[in-house]
Amino acid sequence: MPHLTSTDIAGRIEDLYGAPLADLEAHAQDQPPGMLCALLGMHDTLALAERSIDFHRDHLARLIHPERQIGPHEVSHLLDGTRRLAEAVAVREAQATSVAAVLQSLTRAPAPTSASPTPAPPAPAAPLAAQSATHSR
């Protein structure tokens, strides 16, 4: 399965529901929990994980800058930053995989078209033969 970003997922949600993500978020606030709320929640978690990856990657890059000395104090920060980066990557992968699988299982219902042929009404049932009131012996 290809790696999907929160932007890709947002586009798929918009395509599925036929509205911009901001409109869908506003609409979902007034609705009982359902598939739209679940998809939006998964998207938010994915976007947060992506921001966390960027933050921790940049933080680690500052810590290991070639002009910076790495002493015992910095090693604990490097280890912590690496752990947090790995956690954010794991969350992103899990969320991206899950939401992509859910979106793949859903399809947008086609809009009804006026040019669609209408089904013919069923043929009338044949009348039942009248039963004789006299019994044959």
N, C-alpha and C positions, 0 to 999 in steps of 0.2 A: 504494500500500500504506500503510495507516495506521501511524503511529508507535507502536511497541510498546516498553514499558519492561521492565526485567528482572523486575518483578513480574508483568506480563502473560505473559511467556515462562515464568516459573516455574509459573504456573497452567496453561498449556497443556501443559507437560511433565508436571505432576501428573495432568492429565486423561488424557493419552495413556497413562501407565504405571499409573494408578489407585492412586497412593500419594503421601504428602507428600514434598516435595523432600528433606528431611533423611533420610528413610528411603531414598530413591533414591540419595542420595550415599553413605550407609553401604553399601548393597547394591553399588554400582558399584565400591567399593574392593576387594571380594573377587572381582570378575569380570575376565575378560580385556577389553581395550579393545573397544568396540563403539559402537553408535549412542547408547546411554544416556550413556556416558562423553563422547562428542563433544558431545551436547546440553548436558550439565552444564558442560563446559569452555567452550562458547560462552556459556552463561548467566553463568558466573563472569566472563568477559572483559567482557560487557555490563554487569554490575553494577559492576565496577571502573571502567569508562569513565564510568558515571553518577556514581560517587563523585568521580572526578577532575574531571568537569565542575562539580559542586557546589563542590569545593574551589577550583578556579581562578576560577570566577565570583565566589565570595566574596572571594578574594584581590584580584582586580581591583577589586571594589567598594570594598574598604578603601583601595586605592591611589588611586582617583579620588574619594574622599570630598570633598564640597564645601569642607570646612574644612582640607583638606590641600593644601599647596603641592606642585606638580609641578615638580621641577628636573631637570637633566640625568641625575642618578643614578637618579631614579624612572622616567625614560623607558625605560631599558633593562629595568627590571623590568616595566613595562607591556607592552613588546614581547614579552618572554619569556613573561609570563603569557598574553598573547593567543595566542601561538603554541601554547602548551601546551593552552589551551582549545580551539583549533581542532583540534588533534590528537585530543583526547579526544572531541570531537563526531564527527570522522571515524571513529574506532574504533567509537563507539556506533552510528552509522548503518550501518556495514558489518556489524557483528555482528548488529544487530537485523534487518536485511534478510536476512542469510544464515540465521539461526536460524529466522526466520518462514517462509522458503521451505522449509526442511527440514521444519519441523513441519507445514506445509500439505500436504506430500507424504505424510505418514504418517497412518495412521488406526489407531485402537485396534480390535483384533479383537473382535468381539462374543462375549460369553460364551455357551457352549452352553446351550441351554434344554432341559428335559426334555419340554416340550410340542411340540417340533419333530417333525414327522412323519418317520418313518424311511423311507428309500427302499425300495421293494419289491425283493425279490431278483429277479435276472434269470430269465426263463423258461428251463426246461431245453431244451437243444438237441434237435432232432428226431433220432431214431435213424437211422443210416445204413442204407440198403437193403443186405441181405446180397448179397454178390457170389457169383455162381454159380461153382462149381468147374469146371464144364464150359464149354468155349469153344464158341461157335457158329461154324459154318463158312459 
